[in-house]
Amino acid sequence: MPIHPETRIGHVHLTVGDLGRSLRFYRDVLGFEVTTRYGSNAVFLSAGGYHHHIGLNTWAGRGAPPPPTGTTGLYHFAILYPDRKTLAAAVRRLLEAGVPLEGTADHGVSEAIYLRDPDGNGVELYRDRPQPEWPRAPDGTLAMHTKPLDLEKLLAEAG
């Protein structure tokens, strides 16, 4: 039996080594708002008043190191922006804050920016194209791809 088509992934909860450092990234750079704090060990953040999109905690211990490269675990999580202009503004804030980008891509169905948070977690910032614009194979199936994204053209939309 297939999953209901309106099912969505609601939030991500990350173990971090330094709550203040992660707050500066997710709140001050990306712009999420704090909705709830659990003492000095956890904080929940959201966009638009939702209870939380991102949970951050130090329950594994303050100063915990990131997992070693080449092991299983989170590859990345993705933050969906409503349109190209909003995505461009977020990328501009990242660059102004000195956050390095790992890559960019045009996937046909979406445009994506890839980076790491302060704890080394993979983060994708993206916007979906409208479904009628999605590339299709002759048989009607999706024909996603990975092509270069013109970052300068995207940033020009930030104003």
Contacts in CASP RR format, 6 or more apart in sequence:
PFRMAT RR
TARGET T0000
AUTHOR 0000-0000-0000
METHOD contacts of the structure
MODEL  1
MPIHPETRIGHVHLTVGDLGRSLRFYRDVLGFEVTTRYGSNAVFLSAGGY
HHHIGLNTWAGRGAPPPPTGTTGLYHFAILYPDRKTLAAAVRRLLEAGVP
LEGTADHGVSEAIYLRDPDGNGVELYRDRPQPEWPRAPDGTLAMHTKPLD
LEKLLAEAG
10 53 0 8 1.000
11 52 0 8 1.000
11 53 0 8 1.000
11 54 0 8 1.000
11 55 0 8 1.000
12 53 0 8 1.000
12 54 0 8 1.000
12 55 0 8 1.000
12 77 0 8 1.000
13 54 0 8 1.000
13 55 0 8 1.000
13 56 0 8 1.000
13 57 0 8 1.000
14 22 0 8 1.000
14 54 0 8 1.000
14 55 0 8 1.000
14 56 0 8 1.000
14 57 0 8 1.000
14 74 0 8 1.000
14 117 0 8 1.000
14 119 0 8 1.000
14 121 0 8 1.000
15 57 0 8 1.000
15 58 0 8 1.000
15 59 0 8 1.000
15 60 0 8 1.000
15 64 0 8 1.000
15 119 0 8 1.000
16 22 0 8 1.000
16 56 0 8 1.000
16 57 0 8 1.000
16 58 0 8 1.000
16 64 0 8 1.000
16 118 0 8 1.000
16 119 0 8 1.000
17 58 0 8 1.000
17 60 0 8 1.000
17 61 0 8 1.000
17 62 0 8 1.000
17 63 0 8 1.000
17 64 0 8 1.000
17 65 0 8 1.000
17 119 0 8 1.000
18 58 0 8 1.000
18 62 0 8 1.000
18 63 0 8 1.000
18 118 0 8 1.000
18 119 0 8 1.000
19 40 0 8 1.000
19 41 0 8 1.000
19 42 0 8 1.000
19 43 0 8 1.000
19 56 0 8 1.000
19 57 0 8 1.000
19 58 0 8 1.000
19 62 0 8 1.000
21 118 0 8 1.000
22 56 0 8 1.000
22 117 0 8 1.000
22 118 0 8 1.000
22 119 0 8 1.000
23 34 0 8 1.000
23 43 0 8 1.000
23 56 0 8 1.000
24 118 0 8 1.000
25 99 0 8 1.000
25 117 0 8 1.000
25 118 0 8 1.000
26 32 0 8 1.000
26 45 0 8 1.000
26 54 0 8 1.000
26 56 0 8 1.000
26 117 0 8 1.000
27 33 0 8 1.000
27 34 0 8 1.000
27 45 0 8 1.000
28 97 0 8 1.000
29 93 0 8 1.000
29 94 0 8 1.000
29 97 0 8 1.000
29 99 0 8 1.000
30 79 0 8 1.000
30 90 0 8 1.000
30 93 0 8 1.000
30 94 0 8 1.000
31 47 0 8 1.000
31 93 0 8 1.000
32 45 0 8 1.000
32 46 0 8 1.000
32 47 0 8 1.000
32 53 0 8 1.000
32 54 0 8 1.000
33 45 0 8 1.000
33 46 0 8 1.000
33 47 0 8 1.000
33 48 0 8 1.000
33 49 0 8 1.000
34 43 0 8 1.000
34 44 0 8 1.000
34 45 0 8 1.000
35 44 0 8 1.000
35 45 0 8 1.000
35 46 0 8 1.000
35 49 0 8 1.000
35 50 0 8 1.000
35 51 0 8 1.000
35 52 0 8 1.000
36 43 0 8 1.000
36 44 0 8 1.000
36 51 0 8 1.000
36 52 0 8 1.000
37 43 0 8 1.000
37 44 0 8 1.000
38 57 0 8 1.000
41 57 0 8 1.000
41 58 0 8 1.000
41 59 0 8 1.000
42 55 0 8 1.000
42 56 0 8 1.000
42 57 0 8 1.000
42 58 0 8 1.000
42 59 0 8 1.000
43 55 0 8 1.000
43 56 0 8 1.000
43 57 0 8 1.000
44 51 0 8 1.000
44 52 0 8 1.000
44 54 0 8 1.000
44 55 0 8 1.000
44 56 0 8 1.000
45 52 0 8 1.000
45 53 0 8 1.000
45 54 0 8 1.000
45 55 0 8 1.000
45 56 0 8 1.000
46 52 0 8 1.000
46 53 0 8 1.000
46 54 0 8 1.000
47 53 0 8 1.000
53 79 0 8 1.000
58 64 0 8 1.000
66 119 0 8 1.000
66 120 0 8 1.000
66 121 0 8 1.000
67 73 0 8 1.000
74 121 0 8 1.000
74 122 0 8 1.000
75 122 0 8 1.000
76 114 0 8 1.000
76 121 0 8 1.000
76 122 0 8 1.000
76 123 0 8 1.000
76 124 0 8 1.000
77 121 0 8 1.000
77 122 0 8 1.000
77 123 0 8 1.000
77 124 0 8 1.000
78 112 0 8 1.000
78 123 0 8 1.000
78 124 0 8 1.000
78 125 0 8 1.000
78 126 0 8 1.000
79 123 0 8 1.000
79 124 0 8 1.000
79 125 0 8 1.000
79 126 0 8 1.000
80 126 0 8 1.000
80 127 0 8 1.000
80 128 0 8 1.000
81 87 0 8 1.000
81 90 0 8 1.000
81 125 0 8 1.000
81 126 0 8 1.000
81 127 0 8 1.000
82 127 0 8 1.000
83 127 0 8 1.000
84 111 0 8 1.000
84 127 0 8 1.000
84 154 0 8 1.000
84 157 0 8 1.000
85 157 0 8 1.000
85 158 0 8 1.000
85 159 0 8 1.000
86 127 0 8 1.000
87 111 0 8 1.000
87 113 0 8 1.000
87 125 0 8 1.000
87 126 0 8 1.000
87 127 0 8 1.000
87 154 0 8 1.000
88 154 0 8 1.000
88 155 0 8 1.000
88 156 0 8 1.000
88 157 0 8 1.000
88 158 0 8 1.000
88 159 0 8 1.000
89 158 0 8 1.000
89 159 0 8 1.000
90 125 0 8 1.000
91 101 0 8 1.000
91 113 0 8 1.000
91 125 0 8 1.000
91 151 0 8 1.000
91 154 0 8 1.000
91 155 0 8 1.000
91 158 0 8 1.000
92 155 0 8 1.000
92 158 0 8 1.000
94 101 0 8 1.000
94 113 0 8 1.000
94 115 0 8 1.000
94 125 0 8 1.000
95 101 0 8 1.000
95 155 0 8 1.000
99 115 0 8 1.000
100 115 0 8 1.000
100 116 0 8 1.000
101 113 0 8 1.000
101 114 0 8 1.000
101 115 0 8 1.000
101 151 0 8 1.000
102 114 0 8 1.000
102 115 0 8 1.000
102 116 0 8 1.000
103 113 0 8 1.000
103 114 0 8 1.000
103 115 0 8 1.000
104 111 0 8 1.000
104 112 0 8 1.000
104 113 0 8 1.000
104 114 0 8 1.000
104 148 0 8 1.000
104 149 0 8 1.000
104 151 0 8 1.000
104 154 0 8 1.000
105 111 0 8 1.000
105 112 0 8 1.000
105 114 0 8 1.000
105 146 0 8 1.000
105 147 0 8 1.000
105 148 0 8 1.000
105 149 0 8 1.000
106 112 0 8 1.000
106 145 0 8 1.000
106 146 0 8 1.000
106 147 0 8 1.000
106 148 0 8 1.000
106 149 0 8 1.000
107 144 0 8 1.000
107 145 0 8 1.000
107 146 0 8 1.000
107 147 0 8 1.000
108 129 0 8 1.000
108 133 0 8 1.000
108 134 0 8 1.000
108 135 0 8 1.000
108 144 0 8 1.000
108 145 0 8 1.000
108 147 0 8 1.000
109 128 0 8 1.000
109 129 0 8 1.000
109 134 0 8 1.000
109 135 0 8 1.000
109 142 0 8 1.000
109 144 0 8 1.000
110 126 0 8 1.000
110 127 0 8 1.000
110 128 0 8 1.000
110 129 0 8 1.000
111 126 0 8 1.000
111 127 0 8 1.000
111 129 0 8 1.000
111 149 0 8 1.000
111 154 0 8 1.000
112 124 0 8 1.000
112 125 0 8 1.000
112 126 0 8 1.000
112 149 0 8 1.000
113 124 0 8 1.000
113 125 0 8 1.000
113 126 0 8 1.000
113 149 0 8 1.000
113 151 0 8 1.000
114 122 0 8 1.000
114 123 0 8 1.000
114 124 0 8 1.000
115 122 0 8 1.000
115 123 0 8 1.000
115 125 0 8 1.000
116 122 0 8 1.000
116 123 0 8 1.000
117 123 0 8 1.000
134 142 0 8 1.000
135 142 0 8 1.000
135 143 0 8 1.000
135 144 0 8 1.000
135 145 0 8 1.000
136 142 0 8 1.000
136 143 0 8 1.000
137 143 0 8 1.000
END
